[in-house]
Amino acid sequence: MKKIYRYDGGEWIDLHSPTLEEVREAAAVAGIDPSVAEELLSPSFKHKIQFHDHYAFIVLYFPALDESERNDAAYEIDFILTKNNIITTHYERVRALEQFQPIEENTAGVFFGILEELLGNFEYKLSAVDHWMRELENKMFSGQEKHTILELSEISRHLIDFKKITAVYPELFEALTENGSKLLGKKAEELSKENFERFNKSKTKLEILADTAKELRETNNSLLSTKQNQTMKTLTWVTIIATIIVGIALIWVGLLAVK
């Protein structure tokens, strides 16, 4: 599926599960070697940031959090940037790209606008996890700690995935700050720094959520252990009392038999 968004002096071509023909057509529009563009036809499996004389090739992964149709932890977006063109390819539906509407009039503004939208989507996912954790906290202290164990483990797994996926982002923004202005103009450095600051705020929130999840797990385990200990104490007392009653009953039976 191909969508084209035009802006002053260029265009953004967004390709969802592209065909070879669509990739070659996009390469021709952007003026790059078709063999380079054909790298867009298959997953890269890792981040990539490459700057060349007249274009940049960037592969980034973003946290999915149940957004992936294949239940993957992340989805991949490939970018090819030239002075007047942006090509994006992806093999999953990406809501952030669907929602983004270019308002800038240059390639730098549109590209960093896309990144801002994707970072905003990441922030939304962090907020969703935060809300999920608050719900679990309420369950924990209402006597449902047995039912929260698996969900807390799932939250921790998502947060670990978030950390792994976004670990390369500082390298991305450093490269964009250093090299982006050569390709996209002076404004690129400023926009890169703004996006990096936004990511750092999300990173701080991610670290806070990871610490909170750890504390909730420990608290949940403590509550569960306390309840189990109380249950064991109750069973112990019941056993003792039952033993005493049986013992007394046997004594009475013995006395009656003697009489």
N, C-alpha and C positions, 0 to 999 in steps of 0.2 A: 504494500500500500504506500502510495507516495502523496505527500502534501507539500505544497510550495507556498512560502510566505515571502512576499516581496517588500523590500524597504528601499529607501533612497540610496541608489548606487549599488545595490546587490540583492541577493535573495538567500533564504534559508530553505534547504530541501530536506524534509524529514522523511526517512524511509523506514517503514515497519515491515520486517521480514522481506527484504527486497529481493528481486530477481537479479540475475546477472545483467540483463539489459538495463534495468533501472539504475544499477550501480554505474555502469559504463556511461549512461546518459548524464548522470550527475557529475561524473568525472570530467566529461567533455565540457559541461557548463562551467565547472570550476577551473578548468584548464590544468588538470593534473594528469599524471600518467595513469592509464587504466589499470596497470598492474598494482599500483598503490591502492587504488580504490577497491580492487578485488579482495583486499584484506578484510573489507567490511562484510564479506559474504559468510564468514564463519566466526564463531566466538573466539576471543583472545585468551580467556581464562585468567588474565592478570592485568593490572593497570599498566598503562603505557603512556609516556609523554615524550613526544619527539618533535623538535622544531627543525625545519629545513629552510632553504633559501626563500621560498615563496609560499610555503604552506606548513601547517602543523597537523600532526596526527596524534589524537588523544583518545585513550580508552579508559573509561572510568566505570566503576561499579558503585551502585547506590543500594542502601538497605531496602529490602522489599517488605518485610513484616506482613506476610499474608497477601501482598499485592501480586506476587508472582503466580502465574498460571501453572507453573511446574513445581510450585512449592519450594523454590530455591530461596536461599537466604538473601540473595542480591540479584539485581538485574544489571545488565551491561548496556552502556550507551557509548558508541564510537563517534568521535567528532573529527571532521576534516575542516580546517579553517584556512581560508585564503583572505586576501585583503578585502574582497568583495563578496565572498560566499561562505556559507556554513552548510555542511552536510552532516546530518545525524542519522545513525542507523541503530536499530534495536530490534530484538526478537521477542520482546514482551510488550504488552500494552503498558505505556507509561503515562499515568494520569497527569503528572506534572507537565509533560510536554503537550498533552491535549489541552490543558487549561491555559497554558502560556500564550499570550497574544503580544507580538512584538509592537512596541511603541517607539523604540529608538530608531534613529535614521542612519545608523552606521553599524558595521559588522561587530565592532567591539561592544557597543551597547546591547545588541541583540544577543551575542554570545554570553556575556556576563549576566544578562537578564535571564537567559535559560538556566545558567548555574544558580542564580538567586532563587529561581522557582524550584529547582531541585533541592536546594538547601532548605527552602521553606517546607517542602514536602518531608524532608528528614526531621525538621523541627516538629511537624505535625505528628509524625510517628513517635517521637520522644514523648510528646504530650499524651498520646494514646496509651503508651506504656505506663506513664505516670498515673493516669486515671485508673488503669487496670490494677496497679499496685495499691492504690487507695481503696478500691473495692475489696481487694484481698485482705487488706489490713482490717477493714470492718468485719469481714468474715472470721478472721482469726480471733478477734476479741468478742465474738458472739458464739463461741463454742464450736466453730466449724474448722478447727485447725487441721483435722485429718484430711479435709477436702481441698485444702490450699497447698499441700505439699507439691503436687505435680505442677500446678499452675506457677508456683514460685520458681520451680526448676525451669519451666518453659520461659519465663521472663528472663531469668539469668542467661539462658541460652541465646535469646534474642539480643540482649545487651552485649554479650561476648561477640556475637556476629557483628553488631554495630561497630564495636571497637576495631575489629579486624578489617572491616570493609573501609572504614574512614581513616585508617592509620596513614595512608599515603596522601591524604588531602593536603597536609602542609607542604609536601614536596611539590604537588601540583601548583599550589598558589605561589610558591617560591619561583618555580619555573616560569609561570605566567607573568609574575612581576618583573623578572629579569629579562625575558625574551618577548613577552607579548607586545610591547610597544614597537618593536622592530617590525612586526607583522601587522598589527592592528592599530597602531598610532599611540600617541602619548597618553590618551585617556585610559588605555588598557591597564597601565600600572596602577592608576588610582582605583579603578573598578576592581582589580584583583585584590588590592589591599582591603577594600570594603567588604568583599565577599569572604576574605580570610578572617576578618574580625567577626563576621556573622558566624562563620563556622566555629571559631574559638568559643563563642558563647554556647553553641550547641554542644561542643565537646565538654565544656564545664558541666552542663546539665546532664550529659551522658555519664560523667564520672560520679555525679551526685546520685543519679538513679542507681548506678551499679553498687555504690556504697549502701544505699537505702535497701536495695534488694538483699544484700548480704545480711544486714541487720534484721530484716524481716524474716529471713530464713532461720537465723539464730533464735529469734524470739519465738517463731512458730515451733521450732524443735524444743525449746524450753517449755512452752505451754503444753506441748504434746507429752513431753517427758513427765512434767508435773502431774498431768491428768492420769498417765499410766501408773505413776507411783501411788497416787491416791486410790486408783482402782485396785492395785496390788495390796495396799494396806487394808482396804475394805474387805477384800477376799480373805486376807490373812485373819482378820478379826472374825469374819463369818465362819471360817474353818475352826478357829479356836473355840468359838461359842458352840458350834455344832458338835465338836469333840467333847466338850464339857457336858452338853445335854445328853449325848449318847452314853457317856460314862456314867452319869447319874442314873439314866434309865437302866443300864445294865446292873448297877448296884441294887436298885429297887427290885429288878427282876430276880436277882440272886437272893435278896432277903425274903421275897415272897416264896421262892422255891424252898428255902430252908424251913419256913413256917409250915 
